Every structure is written in structure tokens, then in C-alpha cells.
Amino acid sequence: MKKFLVIAISTLFAFLAKAQNTDSITLVKAKWNTQKIASKTYLKQVHFKDKNLFDANQFLAYVEIKRKGKAPHLMLRNEVKTKKTTSEFGKETGALVALNGTFFDIANGGSVDFIKIDGQIAQENKLSANGGRSQHQKSALTIDKKGNLTIQKWNGEAQWEQGLADPNVMVSGPLLRLQNQNEELDKSAFTQNRHPRTAVGVKQNGNIILFVVDGRHANSAGMTLPELQKTLTWLGCKEILNLDGGGSTTLWVQGFPDNGVINHPADNKNWDHAGERKVANVLLIKKRK
């Protein structure tokens, strides 16, 4: 009996390892549609239609910024009460690219996570009744004066984000990967169920990825957080931060068809580009002056 269990467990691990290897090869060898947006900035898209990524159909898109030379810079925008679509944020600011940001109060507007823009605190964390932090309040993306992005992990201190030196800070999460090490993820439904997802990644070479995967549709199932973690790791990311997803997930690019909306936002439950949800904050790419 013991020998049988050893063989069964070994077979299971071998199957899982083979499945993961197949998925990674599928992703890396996919024929990505690549289009140049601006200097050092590229849009990449791929649609897996034969259930061959994590045994599901998946639509993936991301913008990659090459950090060498005069690349466009990153910035944040936030609304305290008014909600806008990601595309509206992009157009009003003259941005090249807009990506939905961190978590917010859907009913009343306003971020529920800390945001600082140009050195001014725009929003404090809205903590739970006992003062505890949500998983999306234990990490952050920061942008320095030159528009360069880094990913940070909560150090356990109550005023941690106030002490971050960079003038632009957006708290979000969960943190998926830091310094080439995967973060341990919980077993909650939010983590383990498939949803549309939005994330930011920093590659080994310093390039920045603004990533979305569609979900809640037969054409794209969405991802669990472990699947998202694997996907961006296979794309070469040493650091990965999850942002608000679900119906908020939107990637917008200036001048592109379908009002610039690249993915298929899930809020209208249709497989089109018209289902944007109004959000409270975004991450933008703008040309350097």
C-alpha cells in the first residue's frame, strides 16, 4: 500500500510538472501581435483559442516600456469622488497608455488604498474596523521624479507608505513576486478563482510591463493569482504586483481602434471593447517633455 501511494504521488507531481512546462512553452512560443506605440514602447497581444493555456481560452495583452534611453515616463491620476473610465483618464491627460489602477469604492468612488501624487497624499488607506490591512494594502508601486517605477513590500509599520521617498505611490496588491522570489499566496476565493486581472511587472532587464488578461467569458476564462504569477514570471518578470481586476480590468492605447480599448472589459458581459467600468485611479504612460 505504501509503495502504491509513493508511485501515485510521484505520478501526480510528474503530471503537474509536465503541465506547467507545457503552459510555459505555449506562452513563450506564442505568436504575439506586436505594435510600436512610441519610442521604447510596444503593445503585445495574443489570444489562445484552443484551451491551450491553463486548459482554457485566454486573451492576454500588455504594454512593455524599454527602460534604456529616453523612454516615456509613468505617472498616476486619481479622482476622490468622481469615477471615470480608464479611456477617459487617458484622453483627458493626453496619455499614450492608460491602465486601471488600485481598488476603490464602487458605490461612492474614491480609492480604498493609499495614493500619493507629486508629493501630495491624495488618499489614505481605508483599513478594516480593527485596523488591519487587506492583502491589497501590503505592497505598492512607486514612481520617482524621472518617471521610473519600482515595486515595494510593506515592512509591517503602520505608517509605511507615508515614509516611501518617491513622490508618486499607489498601494495595491497582493504582491506576487519580489526580487526573483514568488510571494506565498492565500487560499481565498479571490486568489484561487479565475477573474480578469490587471498587473504590473518589472522584467530582469528593467523593462516595465502593464498587463491585462480578460475573463468571465468563453473566449477568455481569466486567471487565478497563481496563474497570473506564473504567466508574468514566464514573461521574464522579477517583480509582479496585482492591481484591481474583474470588471475594472482595462488597457487603453491612444489612437487605436475601438476607442483605444485593447482588451474586452467584462462589465457589460459582452465580448467587445465597450464594457469599461468607471474607476477612481489609473496608471499612465506619457511622452517625456
Buried (B, 14 or more C-beta within 10 A) or exposed (E): EEEEEEEEEEEEEEEEEEEEEEBBEBBEEBEBEEBEBBBBBBBBBBBBEEEBBBEBBBBBBBBBBBBEEEBBBBBBBBBEEEBBBBBBBBBEBEBBBBBBBBBBEBEEBBBBBBBBBEEEEBBBBBEEEEEEBBBBBBBBBBBBEEBBBBBBBBEEEEEBBEEBEBBBBBBBBBBBBBEEEBBEBEEEEBBEEBBBBBBBBBBEEBBBBBBBBBBBBEBBBBBBBBBBBBBBBBBBBBBBBBBBBBBBBBBBBBEBEEEBBBBBBBBBEEBEBEBBBBBBBBBBBBBEE
